[in-house]
Amino acid sequence: MQDNFCIAPFVTLATTTDGRTRLCCQAEENWDFIINDKTVDEVFNSDYHKQARQDILNGKWAKPCWRCKSVEEKGINSRRDMENKRFAHLNWQKLKKEPKIHSLDIRYGNQCNLACVMCGPKNSVTWYEDYEGIEHLAEFKKNDGLLWAIKGSLLNDIHNYLDDVELIYFSGGEPLLNKKYFQLLQLLIDKGLNKQIKIVQDTNGTLITQDVIDTLKKFEHAQLNFSIDGVGDVVEYIRYPIKYETILEKFDLLKDSNLFVCLQPALGAHNLIQWGEIINLQKEFNFPQINISISHWPNFMQFQYMTDKTKQKIIDNFSNTKHNRMRNIVKSLKLDGSKPTALIKYFEQIDELRNLNHKPLFPWLYE
């Protein structure tokens, strides 16, 4: 098998918040059409999907897969690795000839109550009041695709393809703000598919209640990925306007719930040095796992733009971490004289819009 083979394009139907489709949650989206009035067959067997599958079968990297290619070139395990392990039990030879949907990645739109620094208006309506004052976000335009799950017909057609599905991944926006999310969970329960289908859900955690926990516990396999990018004032800045005490309250609610709860930091140049704090939270609340998401965008938030002094601290402190992906990230760091100039400029724009001051919170940007 070629080294860059990925099963995801042969088994996954993935949507975006703005009504596009893609091969998986890390792939570049299909810009050819908005999915509102499309059928599942039209989306899953689009020219975009067919070309990507053919490229992969020919031993080439498909163009939409540049993120996995980029991280693997740095020696970091990628989403491709994860998907291949996740679906290793399927008949790949048959799927190469006849792709079939075994996995859904559903993003109902950009309804979200936070405006995180590594996000934007495409994924959160809370960014609407600020984005025009941010250089790299100013050109954002609202489009009908943001309402695909409300006004479109694709979601109803997806309901016809559930029998072979093994995994549904919910992300956002914030899924817990959307009635369609709860309606689909109830549909799965009513059809008895809560024993067959694993639910994996990203959430910023602010809307978790006992009722949400009780609903997820009706599934034999449910995983809650709780987004957390640091501690204290740092995470309040990153996930504005969240309050750290709210996060700790939700952790208390979850720690004895028997749900499989993963901490999920989105790590980049702004917060990689907070890794030790995130590990401490995991230990304090006895959560079983940490899933690292890498901030690819905006590109100036990527690891390479940390100062050499900050990189060296991370190398000294975390080279022997037990977390495999973090260990590979540390190995990938190069002392090359980079500076977080564009990142600092971005944070200065945020400070002005939100009446904040990032400097005492992120001193490592200035080392």
Secondary structure, 3 states (H helix, E strand, C coil): CCCCCCCHHHHEEEECCCCCEECCCCCCCECCCCCCCCCHHHHHCCHHHHHHHHHHHCCCCCHHHHHHHHHHHCCCCCHHHHHHHHCCCCCHHHHHHCCCCCEEEEECCCCCCCCCCCCCCCCCHHHCCCHHHCCCCCCCCCCHHHHHHHHCCHHHHHHHHCCCCCEEEEECCCHHHCHHHHHHHHHHHHCCCCCCCEEEEEECCCCCCHHHHHHHCCCCCEEEEEECCCCHHHHHHHCCCCCHHHHHHHHHHHHCCCCEEEEECEECCCCHHHHHHHHHHHHHHCCCEECCEECCCCHHHCHHHCCHHHHHHHHHHHCCCCCHHHHHHHHHCCCCCCCCHHHHHHHHHHHHHHCCCCCCCCHHHHC
